[in-house]
Amino acid sequence: METQKKFYLTTPIFYPNAKLHMGHAYTTTVSDCIVRYHRDVLKEKTYFLTGSDENTQKMVDAAVRAGKEPLVFLDEIVGKFSALFRELNISYDQFIRTTDQQQHWPGAQVLWKKLVEAGDIYKKEYEGLYCVGHEAFVTEKDLVDGKCPDHGVEPQFLKEENYFFKLSRYTAEIRRRIETDELQVVPASRKGEILSFLNEGLQDVSFSRPRKSEWPATLGVPVPGDDSQVMYVWCDALSNYITALGYGQENDALYREFWPGMHVIGKDILRFHAAIWPGMLLSAGVPLPKTLLVHGFITSGGKKMSKSLGNVIDPEELLAEYGTDAVRYYLLRHVSPFEDGDITHEAFKDAYNAGLANGLGNLASRIMQLAQTHLEKGTRPEPIALPAGYAEAFDAFEIQRAADFVWDEIQFLDRKITETAPFKVIKTDVEAGKELIFKLTQDLYRVARLLSPFMPETAEKIKTAVIENKKPENLFLRKE
């Protein structure tokens, strides 16, 4: 008996210093689409992780600005995360919080101890520039006009004593793993980018910070053996991908079953995931992840979204106006997983009308109106083999191409209705007409099956309509 295949995917864990934006919506929706393909289409056993990175200075600063206690502020923001993910129909199995002392802290501390045992942790005084936005030390060459190019803010100058990790020791091995695709970095342009960075040689990185007096005692994972220091971003935040599975705890069944897995990340955190994280795992003797899928940024009108430019598009507003599956449709079919993607209200409405109202919605309505009128009962079509092009696109993480394959099928069915004209045939040959309509319902069911990773609610509505032989209620109404 063949063992069921396993698939593990994570999003980054997001900073809960503000509400989530369109970039976060994109990351989680792409991740969910890939997971649904493996779980619902391929019938693999999957585990899907997302969460929040809570032990950060930027979160404390945001809480102070809001006039709230950090942990109260945290709970409110994380609640909004969960609400948005529900609206987007994100089917995660676990939401990890790095303030979770039962699930996260033990594994993070075990991983730290592994690095100590490997001789890769040492203490020294450090001074340098610190970007709160990235929660990372930066160098002058990382800046543009003295400011972080991603956040537009000058970094702080800090001088403090921290523990460091000997990342420099692992440069060559990390490069080898990426070059050979043992750690697959997708797309090729991001692979080239990280290899170029590795060719410069990795530097040791700060792995702890002195505990701040304004931080609650429950914020920040204590460094084993030194309560005056808390783990800084890397050994804390990055370790969530395995601590969530029970790494370092007695009950580590999920870890043994699902690790290693795949990470979906934005291009701004490529170095952290393709350099620091592999270095940590090599030091600790833990298998490296299989794949990093690195996507671009979401812009609006060709420019970075900004309140000052007035081009910020709130995912919650789109969800309220168009619905869950329409937002998923746009993000998955009209935004590349490999490059920056653009979205405007005008482009969204045009895509909605063309692809959904006039496309999928109209097709499903036409076919099921014929079926409801002329067929006595519905049917549950037999399982079909996946089309090669569709499967190849998903295997290459070419989400847009996989979506285009589905819409090619939709257009094919539109042409088939026009060419075979079952509404005319049935007037002269009832049985032949019914056979044509029955085959159209089978084709529609097949489209719904292929559609399920992208638009799960719509796919289920169409499947139900075919089985129950009824016209689906207004799937998508045209927007004027």
C-alpha positions, 0 to 999 in steps of 0.5 A: 500500500502506497504511503500518503504523500505529506506536504508542509507549507508556511507563510512568514509570521507577520508583525502585529504592529498594524493591520494587515495590508494587500501584501499580506493578503497576497502571501496568505492567498498564494500559500492557501492556493498551493496547499489546497492543490496538494490537499484537495486535488492531489489528496495529500496529507497537508499541514499549513502554518501561519502566525504572528511575530510578536517579540519585537520592538516595533510592536512595543512602539506601536502599542505605546503610540496607541496608548495600550499595554503591549499584550492587550494591543497584541491580542487586538491586532492578532484578532484582526489578522484572524478575521482577515484570514477568515474573510480570505478563506485561508485554510491554515491548520495552526496560527503560531504566536511567538509569545506562546510559552507552551508551544513556541518557547521550549523549541526555540530554547532547545534550538538555541542550546543546539547552536551553543553545543555546536560552538556557534554562539558567543558574546561580544559588544556590538555597535551599529545601525539598527532598522526597527522596521526590519528588526535587523542591524544594517550597514551603510551600503544597505541604505539609500540617502541614509535611510532604509529603502524599504521603510524610508526611515533612518536607522538607530545607532545602537551599542550593546552587548549581545550574543552572536551566531557564527553564520560566517562558518556556513557560507560555503555549505549554504551556497552549495545547497542552493546551487544544487537545489537541495534548498530550492529558491524560486524563481531563478532570479531570486536564486541568483540574487541570494547566490550573489549575496553569498559570494560576498561571504556571510557575516556573524549576526546578532542573536540576542538583545538586552531585555528592555525595561518597558517590555512585559516579562512575558514578551521575549524568549529568555536566552537559556542561562542568561535571563538578562538577554532575550532571543533576538529575531532569528532564533526566536522568529525563524524557529517558529516553522519547527516549534509549531510542529513540536520541535524540542518537545516530548510531543513532536509527532507533527515535526517528525511527520511534516518537516522539512517543508516549504516557505512562501515569503516576500522578497524583502526577507529572502536573505533571512530565510535563505542565509540565516535560517539555513545556517541555524539549521545546519548548526543544529543538525536539522534538515533544511527546508525543501523550497523557498517561493519568493514573491514580489511586492504589491503596488498600485498604479506602478507605485508603492502603496502610500497614504500620502499618494492616496493609492492604498488599497485595503483588502477588507474594502475589496472583500466587502464590495466584491466578496472572498472569491473575487479577491482570491481570483484577482490575486491568483490570476492577475498577480505574478508569484515571481515579480511585483504585481499591480492592483488598482480599483479600475483594474480589479473591476475590469478583471472581475467583469471579464473573468467572473461576471461575463466569464465563469458566472455566465458559463455556469448559469448558461449550462445549468439553466439548460440542465435544469430545464431539460435533464431529469436529475443531476449527476456526480461525474467520475474522477478525472485525470489532472490535465498535464499543463495544469499539474505542471504549472502548479508543480513549478509554482506558476500559479497564474499559468494554472489559473489561465489553464482553468479560464482556457477551459471556460472559454473552450466550453463557451465555444462548445455551447455555441458550436453544438447549440444544444438548445437547438438540437433538443428541439429536433432530437431530444435524446441527442440534445440531452446528451450534449447538455449532460456532457456540458454539466460534466465539463462544468464539474471538471472546471469546478474541480480545477477551480477549487484551489483558487476559488473554493466557495465558488467551486463548491457552489458549482459542484452542488449545482451539477449534482442537484441539477439546479442553476447556481444563484447569481455567482457574480453580478456585473459591476458597472 
